[in-house]
Amino acid sequence: MVQPDGSRIGNPTANGIEAFIAGMPKAELHVHHVGSASPRVVAELAARHAGRTEVPTDPAALAEYFTFTDFGHFIEVYLSVVDLVRDVEDVRALTYGVAEDMARQNIRYAELTITPYSSVKRGIPEVAFMEAIEDARLRAEKELGVVLRWCFDIPGEAGLESAEVTARLATELAPEGLVSFGLGGPEIGVPRPQFKPFFDRARANGLHSVPHAGETTGPETVWDAIRELGAERIGHGTQAVKDPALLDYLGEHRIPLEVCPTSNIATRAVERMEDHPIKRMVDAGLLVTVNSDDPPMFGTDLNTEYAVAARLLGLDETGVAALARNAVEASFLDTAGKARLVGEIDSYLAGWQH
């Protein structure tokens, strides 16, 4: 059966589709800075700060450490890894290491979510932090061919103080690679509307609005993100499928969803992969992008997430390439950069088919 985008619904051969995905040029829009640290990098940071952390120093032990009972437990573990980033060299090594992992997956462009509040409150000088991520960004583009851009996000669990600091850093000390402003952390007990003044400031300074919403709470959180925070993309949006009016709005206004299937299972936001709402999102005509969120913590990477999406949606190579184009369309890459990356995807697909 052929879908409107030209892809076929069928039963793609797993090995074939996985090989296609591995070589396909890709963009990623929802992936966290600290949450992307490989087991090797996390273990090295833990060893550097031995005696002052519960994070294992053995990479093999991290799989068990990264097994979460619920979303609250995930936040606890995540913050313990955040606490390992204590100086400028930690920041620089972490950032470049993330880019190396992206290059191995043929990720050409990524918008990396960074939480500067967590680092500066631990004593890293603000200007030095900005210089460290920019040094890593420029080196990654030159040496690895990976284009990085930043989303500065508010850690919702840290309250309005963190929002004020994040907004100030994003508007007064904005690094060249900064393109957007977000809101992460738990949704339960952290209403979106209280962050409106900070998003207003960021948007007035030319930053795009990309808050998390509808991951562990209902559709109303997505509505709040749109109405109060001016969301241009929605992080997760898993629960949006429960509100037909919201689905209509997201489709009509072409507001993309940053979907992270394995993450949703790992944090118990969705019980079983077979129950994941990504197919309902696609069937509703939404602009769906595929992302890895905190890949090593969830035992995944972007290639794996595309393979999961291909299985859930019944896509062949043409359908997978269409998903990859969605990410480029939904990105904040400049027009020429978008055209170049879409051209790479199209050329790769044509070469594969012939």
C-alpha positions in Angstrom: 0.0 0.0 0.0 1.4 3.4 -0.9 1.0 6.3 1.5 0.6 10.0 0.4 4.3 10.7 0.8 5.2 7.8 -1.6 6.3 5.3 1.1 5.0 1.8 1.2 3.4 0.2 4.2 4.7 -3.3 4.5 7.1 -5.5 6.4 10.6 -4.2 5.8 13.5 -6.6 6.3 15.0 -5.6 9.6 18.6 -6.0 8.5 18.0 -4.1 5.3 16.2 -1.2 6.9 18.8 -1.0 9.7 21.6 -0.9 7.2 19.8 1.9 5.3 19.2 3.9 8.5 22.9 3.6 9.6 24.1 5.2 6.4 21.4 7.8 6.1 22.3 11.4 6.7 20.2 12.6 9.7 19.2 15.6 11.8 18.2 15.3 15.5 16.2 17.9 17.4 15.5 16.4 20.8 18.7 15.2 22.5 20.1 16.4 25.8 23.7 17.5 26.4 24.5 15.6 29.6 22.1 12.8 28.7 24.1 12.1 25.6 27.3 11.3 27.4 28.5 7.8 26.5 29.1 5.2 29.2 32.8 5.8 28.6 32.6 9.5 29.2 30.3 9.1 32.2 32.6 6.6 33.8 35.6 8.8 33.2 33.8 11.8 34.8 32.7 9.6 37.7 36.3 8.5 38.2 37.5 12.1 38.2 35.1 12.9 41.0 35.4 9.6 42.9 34.2 9.7 46.4 31.8 12.6 45.6 29.3 10.7 43.5 27.2 7.5 43.4 27.6 7.1 39.7 29.5 3.9 38.8 33.1 4.3 37.5 32.8 1.1 35.5 31.0 1.6 32.1 29.6 -1.9 32.3 27.8 -1.1 35.6 26.0 1.9 34.1 23.3 -0.2 32.3 21.9 -1.3 35.7 22.3 2.3 37.1 20.3 3.6 34.1 17.3 1.3 34.8 14.5 3.5 35.9 11.5 2.7 38.0 9.5 5.8 36.9 10.0 9.3 35.7 10.9 10.7 39.1 13.7 8.1 39.4 14.9 9.0 36.0 15.2 12.7 37.1 17.2 11.6 40.2 19.7 9.6 38.2 19.9 12.2 35.5 20.8 14.9 38.0 23.5 12.6 39.5 25.1 12.6 36.1 24.7 16.3 35.7 26.6 16.7 39.0 29.6 15.1 37.3 30.1 18.2 35.1 32.0 20.4 37.4 34.6 22.3 35.4 35.3 23.7 32.0 37.3 20.7 30.9 34.4 18.4 31.8 32.1 20.6 29.6 34.5 20.6 26.7 35.1 16.9 26.8 31.5 16.0 27.2 30.4 18.2 24.3 33.0 17.0 21.8 32.4 13.4 22.9 28.7 13.8 22.1 29.6 15.1 18.7 31.8 12.1 18.1 29.0 9.7 18.8 26.7 11.7 16.5 29.3 11.5 13.7 29.4 7.7 14.0 25.6 7.6 13.3 25.8 9.9 10.3 24.0 12.7 12.2 24.8 15.8 10.2 22.9 18.4 12.3 21.7 18.4 15.8 20.0 20.9 18.2 21.5 19.9 21.5 19.5 20.8 24.6 21.8 22.3 27.2 21.0 23.3 30.8 23.5 26.0 31.6 21.9 26.7 35.1 23.1 23.3 36.3 26.7 24.0 35.4 27.0 27.6 36.5 25.3 26.9 39.9 28.1 24.3 40.4 30.7 27.1 40.1 31.6 27.0 36.4 32.1 30.6 35.3 29.4 31.7 32.9 31.6 33.1 30.2 33.9 30.1 30.4 31.0 27.7 30.0 29.9 29.5 26.9 33.4 29.4 25.5 33.7 25.7 26.2 30.6 24.6 24.3 31.4 26.9 21.4 35.0 25.6 21.2 33.6 22.1 21.0 30.9 23.1 18.5 33.4 24.7 16.1 35.8 21.8 16.4 33.0 19.3 15.8 32.0 21.0 12.6 35.5 21.3 11.4 36.8 17.9 12.3 33.7 15.7 12.3 31.3 17.4 9.9 28.6 17.6 12.6 26.8 21.0 12.8 25.6 21.7 16.3 23.2 24.3 17.6 22.1 24.9 21.1 18.8 25.0 23.0 19.1 26.5 26.5 16.5 24.9 28.7 15.0 25.7 32.1 15.2 22.7 34.5 11.6 22.9 35.7 12.4 21.1 38.9 14.7 24.0 40.0 11.9 26.5 39.9 11.7 30.2 38.9 15.3 31.0 40.0 16.6 28.6 37.3 14.2 30.2 34.8 15.6 33.7 35.6 19.2 32.5 35.3 18.6 30.6 32.0 16.7 33.5 30.5 19.5 35.9 31.4 22.2 33.7 30.0 20.2 33.1 26.8 19.6 36.8 26.2 22.8 38.5 27.6 25.5 35.9 27.1 24.1 34.0 24.2 26.7 32.0 22.3 26.7 32.1 18.5 25.2 28.6 18.3 22.2 29.3 20.4 18.9 29.0 18.4 16.1 28.1 20.9 14.8 28.2 24.4 13.2 25.2 26.2 11.8 23.8 29.4 12.6 20.3 30.7 12.4 18.3 33.8 9.2 16.9 35.4 5.8 18.2 34.2 3.8 17.0 37.2 3.7 19.8 39.8 5.5 22.2 37.4 2.8 24.2 35.5 3.9 25.6 32.2 2.2 29.1 32.5 4.6 30.3 35.3 7.4 30.3 32.8 5.7 32.6 30.3 7.7 35.8 31.2 11.0 34.0 30.6 9.9 32.6 27.2 8.6 36.0 26.3 12.1 37.5 26.9 13.8 34.7 25.0 11.4 35.0 22.0 11.8 38.8 22.0 15.5 38.1 21.5 14.9 36.0 18.5 15.0 32.5 20.1 12.6 29.8 19.1 10.3 28.2 21.7 10.7 24.4 22.2 9.3 23.3 25.6 8.7 19.8 26.7 5.0 19.1 27.1 2.5 16.3 27.2 5.1 13.6 28.2 3.8 12.5 31.6 0.8 14.8 31.9 -2.2 15.2 29.6 -3.0 17.3 26.5 -3.6 20.4 28.6 0.1 20.7 29.2 0.6 20.9 25.4 -2.1 23.5 25.1 -0.3 25.5 27.8 3.0 25.3 26.0 1.3 26.6 22.8 -0.8 29.3 24.4 1.4 30.5 27.2 5.0 29.8 25.9 4.5 30.2 22.2 5.8 26.7 21.4 7.0 26.3 17.8 7.8 22.6 18.4 6.7 20.3 21.2 9.1 18.1 23.1 7.5 14.6 23.2 3.8 15.5 23.0 3.0 11.9 23.8 -0.4 12.6 25.3 -1.6 14.9 22.5 -3.4 12.0 20.8 -6.0 12.1 23.7 -7.4 15.4 22.4 -8.8 15.4 18.9 -9.0 19.3 18.9 -5.3 19.4 19.8 -4.4 17.0 17.0 -6.3 19.2 14.6 -4.5 22.3 15.9 -1.1 20.8 15.7 -1.7 19.6 12.2 -3.3 22.8 10.9 -0.5 25.0 12.3 2.2 22.5 11.4 3.7 22.4 14.9 6.2 19.5 14.9 6.4 16.9 17.6 9.8 15.7 18.9 9.0 12.0 19.4 11.3 9.8 21.5 9.9 6.2 21.6 12.4 4.3 23.7 12.7 7.2 26.1 8.9 7.1 26.7 9.2 3.4 27.6 12.2 3.8 29.8 10.6 6.6 31.9 7.3 4.7 32.0 5.5 7.5 30.1 4.2 4.7 27.8 3.8 1.2 29.2 4.6 -0.9 26.1 6.2 0.0 22.7 3.2 -1.5 21.0 1.1 1.1 22.7 3.2 4.1 21.6 1.1 6.8 19.9 3.5 7.6 17.1 1.3 5.9 14.5 -1.8 7.8 15.7 0.3 11.0 15.4 1.3 10.2 11.8 -2.2 9.0 10.9 -3.5 12.4 12.2 -1.2 14.2 9.7 1.2 15.6 12.2 4.8 16.6 11.5 6.5 13.9 13.5 10.3 13.8 14.0 12.3 10.9 15.6 14.8 11.6 18.3 16.8 9.8 21.0 16.4 12.1 24.1 19.1 10.7 26.5 20.4 7.9 24.4 23.0 6.1 26.6 20.8 6.4 29.6 18.0 4.6 27.6 20.3 2.1 25.9 19.5 3.5 22.5 20.8 5.9 19.8 19.2 7.8 16.9 19.7 4.9 14.4 17.9 2.6 16.8 15.0 5.0 17.2 14.6 5.2 13.4 14.5 1.4 13.3 11.8 1.4 16.1 9.8 4.0 14.2 10.1 2.0 11.0 8.7 -1.1 12.7 5.9 0.8 14.4 4.9 2.6 11.2 5.6 -0.2 8.8 7.9 1.9 6.7 10.3 1.0 3.9 13.4 3.0 3.0 11.3 5.7 1.3 9.2 6.2 4.4 12.2 6.3 6.6 13.8 9.0 4.4 10.5 11.0 4.6 10.9 10.9 8.5 14.4 12.1 8.1 13.2 15.0 5.9 10.7 15.9 8.6 13.5 16.5 11.1 15.2 18.9 8.6 11.9 20.7 7.9 11.2 21.1 11.6 14.8 22.2 12.5 16.0 25.8 12.9 18.8 25.3 10.3 19.0 28.1 7.8 17.4 27.7 4.4 20.6 26.8 2.5 21.5 24.3 5.2 18.1 22.6 5.0 18.3 22.4 1.2 21.8 20.9 1.4 20.8 18.2 4.0 17.6 17.3 2.2 19.7 16.9 -0.9 22.0 14.5 0.9 19.1 12.4 2.1 17.5 12.3 -1.4 20.8 11.4 -3.0 21.4 8.7 -0.4 18.0 7.2 -1.0 18.4 7.3 -4.8 21.7 5.6 -4.5 20.3 2.9 -2.3 17.4 2.2 -4.5 19.6 1.9 -7.6 
